Amino acid sequence: MPVRRWVMLVVVGVAGCGSGSSANPDAAAAAPDANDLGPWGPLAPIAVAADDVSNERDGMLSPDDLELYFAAGSTAFQLQRATRPDVDTAWSTPAPIAELDTDGQNFAERITPDGRTLFFSSTRAGGAGGADIWTSTRADLLSPWQTPTVTVGFNGPDDDRHASPCLGATHFVFESDRTGLPDLYEAVGDQVRALDELNSTDRDVSPFVTEDCLTLYYASDFDFRFDIYVARRASVDDPFGPPTKVALRQATGPTDFFDPWISVDQHHLVVSVEFGTPFADVFESFR
Protein backbone atom coordinates (compact mmCIF):
# COMPACT_ATOMS: atom_id res chain seq x y z
CA MET A 1 0.00 0.00 0.00
CA PRO A 2 1.33 3.38 -0.68
CA VAL A 3 2.73 5.21 2.32
CA ARG A 4 -0.24 7.43 2.39
CA ARG A 5 -2.16 4.99 4.52
CA TRP A 6 0.60 2.99 6.17
CA VAL A 7 1.32 4.08 9.63
CA MET A 8 4.42 2.03 9.61
CA LEU A 9 4.34 1.03 6.07
CA VAL A 10 3.29 2.90 3.06
CA VAL A 11 0.28 5.00 1.94
CA VAL A 12 0.02 8.70 2.72
CA GLY A 13 0.58 12.11 1.66
CA VAL A 14 2.90 14.28 -0.13
CA ALA A 15 6.21 13.54 -1.63
CA GLY A 16 9.02 14.81 0.48
CA CYS A 17 12.75 14.87 0.74
CA GLY A 18 13.98 11.39 1.44
CA SER A 19 17.42 10.05 2.09
CA GLY A 20 17.76 8.51 -1.34
CA SER A 21 19.75 9.76 -4.28
CA SER A 22 18.41 12.17 -6.87
CA ALA A 23 17.40 9.28 -9.13
CA ASN A 24 14.20 10.13 -10.97
CA PRO A 25 12.30 6.98 -11.97
CA ASP A 26 9.68 9.03 -13.77
CA ALA A 27 12.33 10.25 -16.19
CA ALA A 28 12.37 6.77 -17.69
CA ALA A 29 10.15 6.13 -20.68
CA ALA A 30 6.66 5.00 -19.71
CA ALA A 31 6.97 2.06 -22.11
CA PRO A 32 5.74 -1.48 -21.60
CA ASP A 33 8.11 -3.78 -19.74
CA ALA A 34 8.47 -5.92 -22.83
CA ASN A 35 11.99 -7.39 -22.49
CA ASP A 36 11.07 -9.71 -25.39
CA LEU A 37 8.08 -10.99 -23.40
CA GLY A 38 5.47 -8.58 -24.72
CA PRO A 39 3.31 -5.95 -22.97
CA TRP A 40 1.10 -6.69 -19.98
CA GLY A 41 -2.55 -7.44 -20.70
CA PRO A 42 -5.56 -5.85 -19.00
CA LEU A 43 -5.69 -5.81 -15.22
CA ALA A 44 -8.42 -7.91 -13.61
CA PRO A 45 -9.33 -8.14 -9.91
CA ILE A 46 -8.73 -11.38 -8.04
CA ALA A 47 -12.25 -11.57 -6.61
CA VAL A 48 -11.42 -13.13 -3.23
CA ALA A 49 -8.82 -10.38 -2.62
CA ALA A 50 -10.82 -7.44 -3.94
CA ASP A 51 -13.91 -6.90 -1.79
CA ASP A 52 -14.03 -3.05 -1.77
CA VAL A 53 -14.79 -2.98 1.97
CA SER A 54 -11.30 -3.53 3.39
CA ASN A 55 -7.69 -3.28 2.27
CA GLU A 56 -6.15 -6.22 0.45
CA ARG A 57 -2.52 -5.99 -0.65
CA ASP A 58 0.73 -7.92 -1.06
CA GLY A 59 -0.80 -10.56 -3.31
CA MET A 60 1.35 -13.47 -4.50
CA LEU A 61 0.99 -17.08 -5.63
CA SER A 62 2.79 -20.27 -4.66
CA PRO A 63 5.04 -21.84 -7.32
CA ASP A 64 2.31 -24.31 -8.36
CA ASP A 65 -0.27 -21.47 -8.65
CA LEU A 66 -2.57 -23.28 -6.20
CA GLU A 67 -2.14 -20.98 -3.19
CA LEU A 68 -2.91 -17.26 -3.09
CA TYR A 69 -1.41 -15.22 -0.26
CA PHE A 70 -2.23 -11.62 0.59
CA ALA A 71 -2.51 -9.26 3.57
CA ALA A 72 -5.91 -7.92 4.56
CA GLY A 73 -7.31 -5.60 7.20
CA SER A 74 -8.49 -2.10 7.97
CA THR A 75 -6.25 -0.97 10.83
CA ALA A 76 -4.14 -4.10 11.29
CA PHE A 77 -3.01 -6.37 8.45
CA GLN A 78 -2.98 -10.16 8.76
CA LEU A 79 -1.85 -12.74 6.23
CA GLN A 80 -4.61 -14.61 4.39
CA ARG A 81 -4.49 -17.67 2.17
CA ALA A 82 -6.87 -19.03 -0.46
CA THR A 83 -6.40 -22.34 -2.29
CA ARG A 84 -7.68 -24.18 -5.34
CA PRO A 85 -7.23 -27.75 -6.61
CA ASP A 86 -6.21 -26.64 -10.12
CA VAL A 87 -5.76 -23.42 -12.07
CA ASP A 88 -9.19 -23.73 -13.73
CA THR A 89 -11.07 -23.74 -10.41
CA ALA A 90 -12.09 -20.63 -8.46
CA TRP A 91 -10.19 -19.71 -5.32
CA SER A 92 -11.54 -20.86 -1.96
CA THR A 93 -12.71 -18.37 0.65
CA PRO A 94 -9.55 -16.84 2.16
CA ALA A 95 -8.69 -17.66 5.76
CA PRO A 96 -6.02 -16.47 8.20
CA ILE A 97 -2.89 -18.61 8.42
CA ALA A 98 -3.17 -19.76 12.01
CA GLU A 99 0.48 -20.78 12.41
CA LEU A 100 1.64 -17.30 11.31
CA ASP A 101 -1.05 -15.21 13.00
CA THR A 102 -0.30 -12.85 15.88
CA ASP A 103 -1.78 -9.85 17.67
CA GLY A 104 0.56 -7.54 15.75
CA GLN A 105 0.55 -6.79 12.05
CA ASN A 106 1.71 -9.35 9.49
CA PHE A 107 2.12 -8.35 5.85
CA ALA A 108 4.58 -7.74 2.97
CA GLU A 109 5.23 -11.45 2.34
CA ARG A 110 7.58 -13.00 -0.20
CA ILE A 111 8.06 -16.71 -0.94
CA THR A 112 11.03 -18.63 -2.36
CA PRO A 113 10.63 -20.26 -5.81
CA ASP A 114 10.34 -23.73 -4.23
CA GLY A 115 7.43 -22.51 -2.05
CA ARG A 116 9.03 -23.78 1.17
CA THR A 117 10.30 -20.58 2.79
CA LEU A 118 8.21 -17.50 3.51
CA PHE A 119 9.58 -14.09 4.48
CA PHE A 120 7.16 -11.51 5.83
CA SER A 121 7.07 -8.32 7.87
CA SER A 122 5.65 -8.39 11.38
CA THR A 123 5.36 -6.08 14.38
CA ARG A 124 5.33 -9.04 16.82
CA ALA A 125 7.59 -9.00 19.86
CA GLY A 126 11.14 -10.32 19.49
CA GLY A 127 12.39 -8.24 16.58
CA ALA A 128 14.82 -5.34 16.36
CA GLY A 129 12.06 -2.71 16.55
CA GLY A 130 9.20 -1.49 14.39
CA ALA A 131 8.21 -3.99 11.69
CA ASP A 132 10.86 -6.66 11.13
CA ILE A 133 11.39 -9.44 8.60
CA TRP A 134 10.49 -12.90 9.92
CA THR A 135 11.00 -16.32 8.33
CA SER A 136 8.86 -19.45 8.30
CA THR A 137 9.55 -22.75 6.54
CA ARG A 138 7.56 -25.86 5.66
CA ALA A 139 8.53 -29.34 4.54
CA ASP A 140 6.58 -29.15 1.26
CA LEU A 141 3.68 -27.27 -0.33
CA LEU A 142 1.10 -29.39 1.50
CA SER A 143 2.63 -29.01 4.96
CA PRO A 144 1.81 -26.30 7.51
CA TRP A 145 4.14 -23.38 8.08
CA GLN A 146 6.45 -23.66 11.09
CA THR A 147 6.67 -21.13 13.93
CA PRO A 148 8.33 -17.99 12.48
CA THR A 149 11.78 -16.84 13.60
CA VAL A 150 13.21 -13.35 13.20
CA THR A 151 15.41 -13.12 10.11
CA VAL A 152 19.06 -12.61 11.01
CA GLY A 153 21.27 -10.12 9.21
CA PHE A 154 19.49 -6.98 8.11
CA ASN A 155 16.62 -6.00 10.42
CA GLY A 156 17.04 -2.60 12.06
CA PRO A 157 15.18 -0.50 14.65
CA ASP A 158 12.96 1.04 11.97
CA ASP A 159 10.39 -0.64 9.71
CA ASP A 160 11.78 -3.30 7.33
CA ARG A 161 9.50 -5.07 4.85
CA HIS A 162 9.13 -6.88 1.52
CA ALA A 163 12.33 -8.93 1.83
CA SER A 164 12.50 -10.46 -1.65
CA PRO A 165 14.97 -13.39 -1.82
CA CYS A 166 17.11 -14.44 -4.75
CA LEU A 167 19.95 -16.88 -5.49
CA GLY A 168 18.60 -19.42 -3.02
CA ALA A 169 17.84 -16.77 -0.38
CA THR A 170 21.51 -15.82 -0.12
CA HIS A 171 20.67 -12.31 -1.38
CA PHE A 172 17.70 -10.07 -0.60
CA VAL A 173 16.26 -6.81 -1.84
CA PHE A 174 14.07 -5.16 0.80
CA GLU A 175 12.45 -1.89 1.78
CA SER A 176 13.35 0.04 4.93
CA ASP A 177 12.61 3.35 6.65
CA ARG A 178 16.02 3.36 8.34
CA THR A 179 17.06 6.72 6.91
CA GLY A 180 13.67 8.45 6.77
CA LEU A 181 11.28 7.76 3.92
CA PRO A 182 11.21 4.17 2.64
CA ASP A 183 14.05 3.26 0.29
CA LEU A 184 15.35 0.09 -1.37
CA TYR A 185 18.27 -1.92 0.03
CA GLU A 186 20.19 -5.03 -0.93
CA ALA A 187 21.51 -7.49 1.67
CA VAL A 188 24.06 -10.28 1.33
CA GLY A 189 24.52 -11.85 4.74
CA ASP A 190 24.91 -8.95 7.15
CA GLN A 191 26.25 -6.63 4.45
CA VAL A 192 23.60 -4.09 3.44
CA ARG A 193 23.81 -1.40 0.79
CA ALA A 194 21.28 1.21 -0.25
CA LEU A 195 20.26 0.93 -3.91
CA ASP A 196 21.22 4.54 -4.53
CA GLU A 197 21.08 3.98 -8.27
CA LEU A 198 17.29 3.55 -7.89
CA ASN A 199 16.29 5.36 -4.70
CA SER A 200 14.66 8.72 -5.36
CA THR A 201 13.83 11.64 -3.08
CA ASP A 202 10.35 10.14 -2.66
CA ARG A 203 9.10 6.71 -1.58
CA ASP A 204 10.57 3.63 -3.24
CA VAL A 205 8.80 0.56 -1.92
CA SER A 206 7.65 -3.09 -2.21
CA PRO A 207 10.54 -4.66 -4.19
CA PHE A 208 10.29 -7.98 -5.97
CA VAL A 209 13.49 -9.43 -7.45
CA THR A 210 13.74 -12.42 -9.79
CA GLU A 211 15.55 -15.54 -8.57
CA ASP A 212 18.72 -14.66 -10.54
CA CYS A 213 18.86 -11.27 -8.74
CA LEU A 214 19.04 -9.48 -12.08
CA THR A 215 15.53 -8.02 -12.61
CA LEU A 216 13.89 -5.87 -9.95
CA TYR A 217 10.28 -4.66 -9.88
CA TYR A 218 9.25 -2.04 -7.32
CA ALA A 219 6.87 0.89 -6.75
CA SER A 220 7.72 4.58 -6.53
CA ASP A 221 5.56 7.69 -6.12
CA PHE A 222 7.86 10.19 -7.77
CA ASP A 223 4.93 11.69 -9.70
CA PHE A 224 2.66 11.76 -6.59
CA ARG A 225 0.99 8.47 -7.58
CA PHE A 226 2.56 5.04 -7.11
CA ASP A 227 3.62 3.27 -10.31
CA ILE A 228 5.51 0.04 -10.92
CA TYR A 229 9.05 0.28 -12.27
CA VAL A 230 11.49 -2.35 -13.47
CA ALA A 231 15.29 -2.18 -13.47
CA ARG A 232 17.85 -4.72 -14.68
CA ARG A 233 21.55 -5.43 -14.29
CA ALA A 234 24.06 -7.69 -16.01
CA SER A 235 25.36 -9.43 -12.86
CA VAL A 236 24.92 -9.33 -9.09
CA ASP A 237 28.18 -7.38 -8.88
CA ASP A 238 26.79 -4.58 -11.05
CA PRO A 239 24.42 -1.76 -10.07
CA PHE A 240 20.92 -1.79 -11.51
CA GLY A 241 20.42 0.19 -14.70
CA PRO A 242 17.91 3.03 -15.14
CA PRO A 243 14.34 2.04 -14.20
CA THR A 244 11.52 1.89 -16.72
CA LYS A 245 7.89 2.53 -15.82
CA VAL A 246 5.69 -0.53 -16.37
CA ALA A 247 2.64 0.44 -18.42
CA LEU A 248 -0.33 -0.52 -16.23
CA ARG A 249 -2.23 2.76 -15.97
CA GLN A 250 -5.39 1.66 -17.75
CA ALA A 251 -7.91 3.22 -15.38
CA THR A 252 -9.21 6.76 -15.40
CA GLY A 253 -8.78 9.00 -12.38
CA PRO A 254 -6.21 8.74 -9.58
CA THR A 255 -4.67 5.28 -9.42
CA ASP A 256 -1.85 3.79 -7.34
CA PHE A 257 -0.04 0.57 -8.27
CA PHE A 258 2.22 -1.10 -5.71
CA ASP A 259 3.33 -4.47 -4.23
CA PRO A 260 4.31 -6.23 -7.48
CA TRP A 261 4.76 -10.02 -7.59
CA ILE A 262 5.98 -11.73 -10.76
CA SER A 263 5.85 -15.43 -11.63
CA VAL A 264 9.09 -17.30 -12.31
CA ASP A 265 8.53 -17.10 -16.08
CA GLN A 266 7.64 -13.36 -15.76
CA HIS A 267 4.34 -13.87 -17.58
CA HIS A 268 2.02 -13.35 -14.59
CA LEU A 269 1.86 -10.13 -12.54
CA VAL A 270 -0.04 -9.69 -9.27
CA VAL A 271 -0.25 -6.11 -8.02
CA SER A 272 -2.09 -3.99 -5.46
CA VAL A 273 -4.28 -1.28 -7.00
CA GLU A 274 -5.98 1.69 -5.40
CA PHE A 275 -8.38 3.50 -7.73
CA GLY A 276 -8.62 6.71 -5.74
CA THR A 277 -10.76 5.01 -3.06
CA PRO A 278 -10.02 4.33 0.61
CA PHE A 279 -9.30 0.68 -0.18
CA ALA A 280 -6.65 -1.23 -2.08
CA ASP A 281 -7.43 -4.49 -3.90
CA VAL A 282 -5.37 -7.22 -5.52
CA PHE A 283 -5.34 -7.45 -9.33
CA GLU A 284 -3.52 -9.59 -11.86
CA SER A 285 -2.29 -9.30 -15.43
CA PHE A 286 -0.79 -11.74 -17.93
CA ARG A 287 1.46 -11.51 -20.98
N, C-alpha and C positions, 0 to 999 in steps of 0.2 A: 504494500500500500504505500502510496506516496507519503512523504513526511508530514503532509498537511494534517493527517489524522493520527499518526503514530505519536503516542506520548513518548515512547522510548524507541520508536521505530521509524516510521516514515511519514506520512501524509500531513502537511500543513502549509501553509502560508506563502511567504514571499521569498524569492531567491535572495540569498545574502552572500556575504563574503565568507567562503569556507577556507579550509587550510590547504586545499588542493592547488595544483598548478593553474596556469592560465589557459589550459587546454579548453577548446571550445567545440564540444561534440556537434553542435548545431551547424558548425561551419562545413561539416561533411555533407556530401550530396545526399539528398533524401531519396535515394534510389533503392529499389528492392535489393534485399540481401540474396542475390542470385547465387554467386559463387559456383556457377555451373549446375545449380540445383533447381533453378527457376524461381519465380516470385511466389510469395505466400498467397494462398487462396483466401476466400472470404472468412471472416471470423464468425464463429457460431458459439453460443453459450453451451456449457456443459450443464444440463438442466439441474442435476442434483447439487451443483455448486454455484447456482445462480438464482437465488430465491427472491432477490429484491427487498428482503426485509431484514437482512443482516449482512455483515461483511464476510465474503469468502475470498481468500487470496492464497498465494503460494501453491498453486495447483501443480501436480506432477504425477506421472504414471510409473508403475513398476516396469522392469525390463520386459516382462511378458505382456504388458498392456492390460493386465487383468485386475490391477489395484489402482485406485485413484486416491491420492492423498491431497489434502488441502487444510488450511487453517480457517476457522470460522469463529465468529463472536461479534459482540457489539462493543463491550468495554474490555473484555479479556479474551484473547484468542486461544483456542485449543485445537489440537490436531484431530482431523476426521479422516475416516477411510471408507470408501465404497468399493465393492468388488463386482465382478461379473464372471460367468463361466467361460465366455468366449467373447471375441471382439464384436460379434454381431448381436449381442444381447445387451439390453439396457443395464445401466449401473444400478446396484442395490441402494437402498436408503442409507445414507452415510451414518456412521456411528463413531463416537469417540474411541480412541485406542487406549483401552484401560491400562495397559502396562506402561504407557508413556504419559498418562494423564497426571496432573498435579494441580494444586491450588493456584499456582502462578500462571504466567502466560507461556504457551508453547506454540511455536510458529517457525516460519522461514526454513523449512526442511529441504534437505537434498539427500539423494540416495545414490549409492555406488552402482555402476553398470551391472553388477551381478545381483543387485537387489537385496544384499545381505547385511549392509551397513547403512545406517541412517544417521545423518547429522542434522541437528535442529537447534534453534535458539530457544532458551528458556530462562525465566526469571526465578526458578526454584532455588532454594537455599543450597549452598555448597560450591558456588561458582566464585569467580574473581570479583564480581560486582556488576550491577545492571543486568542486562541480558547476556548470557554466555552460550557458547556452543557446547552442546552435549552430544554424546555418541551412544547409539544402541545397535546391537547386532542380533542376528537370528541365524539359525542353522541352515534354513532354506526358505523359499518363498511361501511355504505353507506353515511354517513354524511361527510362534509368537515372538514378539520383540522382547529382548532381555532388559533388565533394569538399566536405565541410562547411567553413564558415567561422564563426568566433566571432561571435555577434550583437552588434552595436555598440549601446550606449546604456544598458543597465540591468543588466548583469552586475556582481556585486560579489564580494568575497573569500569570502563564505559561499556555501552551496548555493542555487542558483536553478533552478527547474524549472517544468514545465507552463506555458510561455509560450503563451497562447491568443490568437491574433490576431483583430482585427476591423477593420472599415472599411478593407479592402484592406491589412491589416498595417501601418496607420499608428498603431494603438493596440494595446496588449497588456494582458491581465490575467495575472499570474503569481504564483507562490508563492516565498517566500524566507525563509531563516533569519537574515537580516541583523540582526535585533534579538533573537534568542533562539529561541523556538519558531517554527515556520513560520506565517507570516501571508500575507494576500493583498495584492497591490500592483497599481497600474495605471500603465502607462508610455505616454507620448506623446513620442516622440523620446527625449531624455535627461532628461526631466522625469518623476520618479517620485513617486507619493503612495501612502501606506498606505491601504487601504480600511478606515478606522477605523469606518465605519458597520456593517461586517460582522465585522471581526476580534474574536475573543473572547479570553478569558484562557487558552484551550486551543489546540489545533492546528486551523488552518483551511487546507485544502490542496486540491490538484488542481483548479484552476479550469478551467471551460470557458465561454467567452462566445460568444453568437451574433454573426453577422457585423455586425449593426447596433449592437453594443456595449451593447444595452439589457437583455438577459436573461443572468444569470450563474448557472451551476450550480457547486457546489463541495461539498467534504466537510468536516465538522467533528465532533470527538469530545467535544463539550461534556458529553454524558451518559455518557462513558467508553466508548462504542462509536461508530464512525464512521457517520454518516448523510449522505445527500445533501440539500442545501438549494438553494433557488432564490430569487434576489432580482432585482427589476426596477427600472428607472428610466425617467423620461419622456424624457430626452435625455442625451447624453454630458457635458453640463455640469452635470448633477444628480448628487447622491449616490444610491446604491442604496437602495431602500426596505427595510423589515424582511424578513428571510429567512423562508421557509416550508419546513418539512420535507417532502421528497418521500416519499410513502407507498410504500415498497418492502419493508418488513420483513414478509416473508411466510413466513420460516423460523422454526422453533423453536430456542431456544438462542441462545448468543452469536453475533451476526452483525455484521460490518463491511461497509459499502458505501463505495466511494471511487473516484476516477478516472472521473468521468462524461464521456461523449462523447454529443453529441446531433446528430442529422441536421439538415440545413438546414431541413426542414419541421417539426422538433421532434416527429416521430412515432416515432422510433427512438432508443432509449437503449442504450448499451453501458456497462457498469459492472464494476468489480472487486468481487468478493464473497469474504469470508472467513468461513466458517461455523464459527468456533471451532476451526479446525484449523491446523496449521503452514503451510498453503499457501493462497494466493489464486488464484482462477480468474476468467475473463472470462465474463460473462453478458450477455444482452440482453433487452430488453422493448420492446413496441410499444403504440401507442395510436392 
